């Protein structure tokens, strides 16, 4: 009897260690994904100097699909979505399709400061949605730290803001981007029990290619060569390679992995790290200014993210 109890305790400790290791790796994956996304703004800015936004996104997903297919063939990874493929289409409809469309045109119809603050609301919306759709209830402390992180993003963007028009349509489109991102994170978390990380990422990439290549074809008056022509420019090719292989493949594999093991409150708060990385990248590589206010904002964001990660999210009924 004593030996059986000891054996059960050992098994429990092993399971606890495995769960802790998965949580740690998922946390690092979420952080890594957002760091990658932070650099993507700089590469997007470079790529858009050679092509329209939709042409850039189309090339991005073509590169991503090619990369994922090569990985699938080399590793002999199998995809078996079966009759439930509709769920993956729905998830992919929110991210990347709706999110990129809403964000791209929303930014064009507002100023950069307002759009950054709106996008920073994603963790808050995800946290609220997680309560009702996943039964994941954050603590009061996590709400406070999330507010601190969002406040840091607001301070950083508003301190460097310039005059610009904010149209009602632009506000509506950015709100759509926020909701789309929240819906993706919720669905990715829910579908993690039915589909692998690779299946979810491949579906997102495939739907992205179909959608954005189609839009780019219309934009280029059905001349496919015009979509691929910018790839002849070394700077464009390098930027799209990063956006496709690193940002759309590696980062989303990491993010879908994080959504498998972490509550959405902990996964999405890392999105504010993107702002920190994008600002640092601008300072280091594009020689953009960095003020004391921006430094304070960075500290607020980092402390906010740390606080959310240190607090426990409980399931409803606990």
C-alpha positions as CSV (number, residue, x, y, z in Angstrom):
1,X,0.0,0.0,0.0
2,X,2.8,2.3,0.9
3,X,4.7,1.5,-2.2
4,X,1.6,2.1,-4.3
5,X,1.2,5.5,-2.7
6,X,4.8,6.3,-3.4
7,X,4.4,5.2,-7.0
8,X,1.4,7.5,-7.4
9,X,3.3,10.4,-5.9
10,X,6.2,9.8,-8.3
11,X,3.8,9.7,-11.3
12,X,2.1,12.9,-10.1
13,X,5.5,14.6,-9.8
14,X,6.5,13.5,-13.3
15,X,3.2,14.8,-14.8
16,X,3.7,18.1,-12.9
17,X,7.2,18.4,-14.3
18,X,6.0,17.7,-17.8
19,X,3.3,20.3,-17.5
20,X,5.7,22.8,-16.2
21,X,8.2,22.1,-19.0
22,X,5.4,22.6,-21.6
23,X,4.2,25.8,-20.0
24,X,7.8,27.1,-20.0
25,X,8.4,26.2,-23.6
26,X,5.0,27.6,-24.6
27,X,5.8,30.9,-22.8
28,X,9.1,31.1,-24.6
29,X,7.4,30.3,-27.9
30,X,4.8,33.1,-27.4
31,X,7.6,35.5,-26.6
32,X,9.7,34.4,-29.6
33,X,6.8,34.8,-31.9
34,X,6.1,38.4,-30.9
35,X,9.8,39.3,-31.1
36,X,9.7,38.0,-34.7
37,X,6.5,40.0,-35.4
38,X,8.2,43.1,-34.0
39,X,10.9,43.0,-36.7
40,X,8.3,42.3,-39.4
41,X,7.1,46.0,-39.4
42,X,10.6,47.1,-40.5
43,X,10.7,44.5,-43.3
44,X,7.2,45.3,-44.4
45,X,8.2,49.0,-44.6
46,X,11.1,48.1,-46.8
47,X,9.1,45.7,-49.0
48,X,6.3,48.3,-49.5
49,X,8.9,50.6,-51.1
50,X,8.8,48.2,-54.1
51,X,5.2,47.0,-54.3
52,X,1.7,47.6,-53.1
53,X,0.6,46.3,-49.6
54,X,-1.5,43.4,-51.1
55,X,1.3,42.4,-53.5
56,X,3.7,42.3,-50.5
57,X,1.3,40.1,-48.5
58,X,0.7,37.8,-51.6
59,X,4.4,37.2,-52.0
60,X,4.8,36.7,-48.3
61,X,2.3,33.9,-48.2
62,X,3.6,32.3,-51.4
63,X,7.0,32.1,-49.8
64,X,5.5,30.8,-46.6
65,X,3.5,28.1,-48.4
66,X,6.6,27.0,-50.3
67,X,8.6,26.8,-47.1
68,X,5.9,24.8,-45.2
69,X,5.5,22.4,-48.0
70,X,9.3,21.7,-48.2
71,X,9.3,21.2,-44.4
72,X,6.3,18.8,-44.7
73,X,8.0,16.8,-47.4
74,X,11.4,16.6,-45.7
75,X,9.9,15.6,-42.3
76,X,7.2,13.5,-43.9
77,X,4.6,15.3,-41.7
78,X,1.1,14.2,-42.5
79,X,-2.0,16.5,-42.6
80,X,-5.3,14.8,-41.9
81,X,-7.9,17.5,-41.4
82,X,-10.7,15.2,-42.6
83,X,-14.2,16.5,-42.7
84,X,-13.5,19.1,-40.0
85,X,-11.5,21.3,-42.4
86,X,-14.2,23.9,-42.2
87,X,-13.1,24.7,-38.6
88,X,-9.6,25.5,-39.9
89,X,-11.0,27.6,-42.7
90,X,-13.0,29.6,-40.1
91,X,-9.9,30.1,-38.0
92,X,-7.8,31.1,-41.1
93,X,-10.6,33.5,-42.2
94,X,-10.0,35.6,-39.0
95,X,-6.2,35.3,-39.2
96,X,-4.6,36.1,-41.6
97,X,-7.5,37.1,-44.0
98,X,-9.7,39.5,-42.1
99,X,-6.9,40.7,-39.8
100,X,-4.5,41.7,-42.6
101,X,-7.3,43.4,-44.6
102,X,-8.7,45.3,-41.7
103,X,-5.2,46.3,-40.4
104,X,-3.8,47.4,-43.8
105,X,-6.7,49.6,-44.7
106,X,-7.4,50.7,-41.1
107,X,-3.9,52.1,-40.8
108,X,-4.3,54.0,-44.1
109,X,-7.5,55.7,-42.8
110,X,-6.1,56.7,-39.4
111,X,-2.8,58.0,-38.1
112,X,0.0,55.7,-36.8
113,X,-0.5,56.6,-33.1
114,X,-4.2,55.8,-33.1
115,X,-3.8,52.6,-35.0
116,X,-1.0,51.4,-32.6
117,X,-3.2,52.0,-29.6
118,X,-6.1,50.2,-31.2
119,X,-4.0,47.2,-32.0
120,X,-2.7,47.2,-28.4
121,X,-6.2,46.5,-27.2
122,X,-6.0,42.9,-28.6
123,X,-4.8,41.4,-25.3
124,X,-7.7,43.0,-23.4
125,X,-10.3,41.8,-25.9
126,X,-8.7,38.3,-25.9
127,X,-8.8,38.2,-22.1
128,X,-12.5,39.1,-22.0
129,X,-13.4,36.6,-24.8
130,X,-11.4,33.9,-23.0
131,X,-13.7,34.3,-19.9
132,X,-16.9,33.7,-21.9
133,X,-15.7,31.2,-24.6
134,X,-13.0,29.2,-22.8
135,X,-13.9,29.7,-19.1
136,X,-10.4,31.1,-18.4
137,X,-10.7,33.7,-15.6
138,X,-7.8,36.0,-15.1
139,X,-7.0,37.4,-11.7
140,X,-7.5,41.1,-10.7
141,X,-3.7,41.4,-10.7
142,X,-3.6,40.2,-14.3
143,X,-6.1,42.8,-15.3
144,X,-4.0,45.5,-13.7
145,X,-0.8,44.3,-15.3
146,X,-2.5,44.1,-18.7
147,X,-3.7,47.6,-18.3
148,X,-0.2,48.7,-17.5
149,X,1.2,47.0,-20.6
150,X,-1.5,48.6,-22.8
151,X,-0.8,51.9,-21.2
152,X,2.8,51.6,-22.1
153,X,1.9,51.0,-25.8
154,X,-0.4,54.1,-25.7
155,X,2.3,56.2,-24.1
156,X,4.9,55.1,-26.6
157,X,2.8,55.8,-29.6
158,X,1.2,59.0,-28.5
159,X,4.6,60.5,-27.4
160,X,5.8,60.2,-31.0
161,X,2.5,60.9,-32.7
162,X,2.0,63.3,-35.6
163,X,-1.0,65.0,-36.9
164,X,-3.2,62.8,-39.1
165,X,-6.7,62.1,-40.0
166,X,-8.7,59.5,-38.1
167,X,-11.8,58.6,-40.1
168,X,-14.8,56.7,-38.7
169,X,-14.3,53.9,-41.3
170,X,-10.6,53.6,-40.2
171,X,-11.7,53.2,-36.6
172,X,-14.2,50.5,-37.6
173,X,-11.6,48.7,-39.7
174,X,-9.1,48.7,-36.8
175,X,-11.8,47.5,-34.4
176,X,-12.4,44.6,-36.9
177,X,-8.7,43.8,-36.8
178,X,-8.8,43.6,-33.0
179,X,-11.8,41.4,-33.0
180,X,-10.3,39.2,-35.8
181,X,-7.1,38.6,-33.8
182,X,-9.1,37.8,-30.7
183,X,-11.3,35.3,-32.6
184,X,-8.2,33.6,-34.1
185,X,-6.5,33.2,-30.7
186,X,-9.7,31.8,-29.2
187,X,-10.2,29.4,-32.1
188,X,-6.6,28.3,-32.2
189,X,-6.8,27.5,-28.5
190,X,-10.0,25.5,-28.9
191,X,-8.9,23.6,-32.0
192,X,-5.6,22.6,-30.4
193,X,-7.3,19.5,-29.2
194,X,-8.4,18.4,-32.7
195,X,-5.5,19.7,-35.0
196,X,-1.8,19.7,-34.7
197,X,0.3,22.9,-34.6
198,X,1.5,22.2,-38.2
199,X,-2.1,21.6,-39.5
200,X,-3.3,24.9,-38.1
201,X,-0.3,26.8,-39.4
202,X,-0.5,25.1,-42.9
203,X,-4.3,25.9,-43.2
204,X,-3.7,29.5,-42.3
205,X,-0.9,29.8,-44.9
206,X,-2.9,28.0,-47.7
207,X,-6.0,30.2,-47.1
208,X,-3.7,33.3,-47.0
209,X,-2.2,32.4,-50.5
210,X,-5.6,31.8,-52.0
211,X,-7.0,35.1,-50.7
212,X,-4.1,37.5,-51.1
213,X,-2.9,36.2,-54.4
214,X,-6.4,36.6,-55.7
215,X,-6.6,40.2,-54.4
216,X,-3.2,41.0,-55.9
217,X,-4.2,39.5,-59.2
218,X,-7.3,41.8,-59.3
219,X,-5.1,44.8,-58.3
220,X,-2.5,43.9,-61.0
221,X,-5.3,43.5,-63.7
222,X,-4.7,39.7,-63.9
223,X,-1.1,39.9,-64.8
224,X,0.6,37.3,-62.6
225,X,4.1,38.4,-63.7
226,X,3.5,41.8,-62.0
227,X,3.0,40.1,-58.7
228,X,6.4,38.2,-58.9
229,X,8.3,41.0,-60.6
230,X,9.4,42.8,-57.3
231,X,11.2,39.6,-56.3
232,X,14.0,40.5,-58.7
233,X,14.9,43.3,-56.3
234,X,17.3,41.9,-53.6
235,X,15.9,44.1,-50.8
236,X,12.4,43.1,-51.6
237,X,13.3,39.4,-51.8
238,X,15.2,39.5,-48.5
239,X,12.2,41.3,-46.8
240,X,9.6,38.9,-48.2
241,X,11.8,35.9,-47.2
242,X,11.8,37.2,-43.6
243,X,8.0,37.9,-43.7
244,X,7.2,34.6,-45.3
245,X,9.6,32.1,-43.8
246,X,10.3,33.6,-40.4
247,X,7.2,35.7,-39.6
248,X,4.4,33.6,-41.3
249,X,5.9,30.1,-40.8
250,X,8.2,30.0,-37.8
251,X,6.4,32.7,-35.7
252,X,2.9,31.2,-36.3
253,X,4.1,27.7,-35.6
254,X,5.4,29.1,-32.3
255,X,2.2,31.0,-31.6
256,X,-0.1,28.1,-32.4
257,X,2.1,25.9,-30.1
258,X,1.7,28.6,-27.3
259,X,-2.0,28.6,-27.8
260,X,-2.1,24.9,-27.2
261,X,-0.7,25.1,-23.7
262,X,-1.3,28.6,-22.4
263,X,-4.5,30.5,-21.5
264,X,-5.2,33.3,-24.0
265,X,-4.6,36.0,-21.4
266,X,-1.0,34.8,-21.1
267,X,-0.4,34.2,-24.8
268,X,-1.8,37.5,-26.1
269,X,-0.3,39.9,-23.6
270,X,3.1,39.2,-25.4
271,X,1.7,41.0,-28.4
272,X,2.7,44.3,-26.7
273,X,6.3,43.1,-26.9
274,X,6.0,43.6,-30.6
275,X,5.8,47.4,-30.1
276,X,9.0,47.3,-28.0
277,X,10.9,45.3,-30.6
278,X,9.6,47.4,-33.5
279,X,10.7,50.6,-31.8
280,X,14.2,49.2,-30.9
281,X,14.6,47.9,-34.5
282,X,13.7,51.4,-35.8
283,X,16.3,53.0,-33.5
284,X,19.1,50.5,-34.3
285,X,18.5,49.9,-38.0
286,X,16.6,52.9,-39.3
287,X,18.1,55.6,-37.0
288,X,14.8,56.7,-35.6
289,X,14.8,58.8,-32.3
290,X,14.3,57.2,-28.9
291,X,13.1,59.5,-26.0
292,X,13.0,59.1,-22.2
293,X,9.2,58.8,-22.6
294,X,9.7,55.8,-24.9
295,X,12.1,54.2,-22.3
296,X,9.4,54.6,-19.6
297,X,6.8,53.1,-22.0
298,X,9.1,50.1,-22.6
299,X,9.5,49.5,-18.9
300,X,5.7,49.7,-18.4
301,X,5.1,47.1,-21.2
302,X,7.8,44.7,-19.9
303,X,6.6,44.9,-16.3
304,X,3.0,44.5,-17.5
305,X,3.9,41.4,-19.5
306,X,5.9,39.9,-16.6
307,X,3.1,40.5,-14.1
308,X,0.5,38.7,-16.3
309,X,2.9,35.7,-16.7
310,X,3.5,35.5,-13.0
311,X,-0.2,35.3,-12.1
312,X,-2.4,32.2,-12.4
313,X,-5.4,32.0,-14.7
314,X,-8.1,29.8,-13.2
315,X,-10.8,27.8,-15.0
316,X,-14.4,28.6,-14.3
317,X,-15.7,26.4,-11.5
318,X,-12.5,26.3,-9.6
